[in-house]
Amino acid sequence: MAAVPPSSFKANSSSSAAVDPKLGLLKQIRSHEVAIAELGALSSSRGVYQKNGNLFFRTTIEKASASEQKQIDLAKARLGNLNSS
């Protein structure tokens, strides 16, 4: 069985997201949910880095989780707008 290069996976997922914006939003929501779960698995004293633009800033787990939850809420609102249109 031949190995499929990882770049082909990325091309397939991004092209399907470009065709169906709902699918792209669902993937974003899932990604943010996974990030929140990963942050929840860390000890409370641990520092984390959050990406803002092209830079990473050190922050707390609580602030990073709140930011991820805000991103989920925004994506769900956009998904709701797409569903109502």
Secondary structure, DSSP 8 states (H G I E B T S, - for coil): -----HHHHHHHHHHHHHH-HHHHHHHHHHHHHHHHHHHHTS-TT--EEEEETTEEEEE-HHHHHHHHHHHHHHHHHHHHHHHH-
